[in-house]
């Protein structure tokens, strides 16, 4: 629940509008990664890899994976689920190989779905987190939640556009102490005004190290939902990048010529079999 402040609001508001985009298709096998234990766990098949989406921070029965349960722009999306209880958690994380300055962020959005069968509080839906820090590593998260930005609509796909005036809250554990702030905009976090909020270097020079989308941590009740079409752009990018999550397909349909060859092969086997009988 944090916000970002944009210096020169009129300029930033324009920068955050309707970016041209290039699509990156991220494929999964239709299964979800889960962990019944109480310790946050990442999928070992992809954990720590840069420029790779991976299930992370999964605990107490939470689950995340690319499936076709809630198809959005194609045959899939990132599905999230959690059992009845208040201690489950599940994220999907992307670490940038080339971080960029927070104040260079010009576009950010994602699609989310809250299944109407979910029994956790109705204002809870998948959150979006900017992983922020410096050359020294991760310092905290700027978190977007729909409940603080107009509310959550259940039972249908919604698009959350995160702009200059969006509320993002800060969570940090710098110096081993948890620190939270809930009342600032993205524009504020992007400006030097953020310096006075926190003793660390929370200003436009702070870097975006990656992204997370996820559920849980204090949620009370069963949840099912999904995320798709995560979009971002920085000032150094010619166009926005859209991550579209799909289930990979392994079944291939033969071309007509291939079908003809298969038929000829079957006919040949049949002739050979008759010859042996004769």
ABEGO torsion letter per residue (X at the ends): XBBBBBBGAAAAAAAABGBBBBBBBBBBAGBBBBBABABBBBBAAABGBBGBBBBBGBBGGBBBEBBAABBBBEABBBBBBBBBEAABBBBBBBBBABBBBAAABABBBBBBBBBAABABBAABBBBBBBBBBBAAEBAEBBBBBAAAAGEBBBGBBBBBBBBAABBBBBBBABGGBBBBBAABBAAAAABAAAAAABABBBBAABBBAEBBBBBEGGBBEBBBBBBBGBBBBBAABABBBBBBBBBBBABBBBBAAAAAAAAAAAAAAAAAAAAAAX
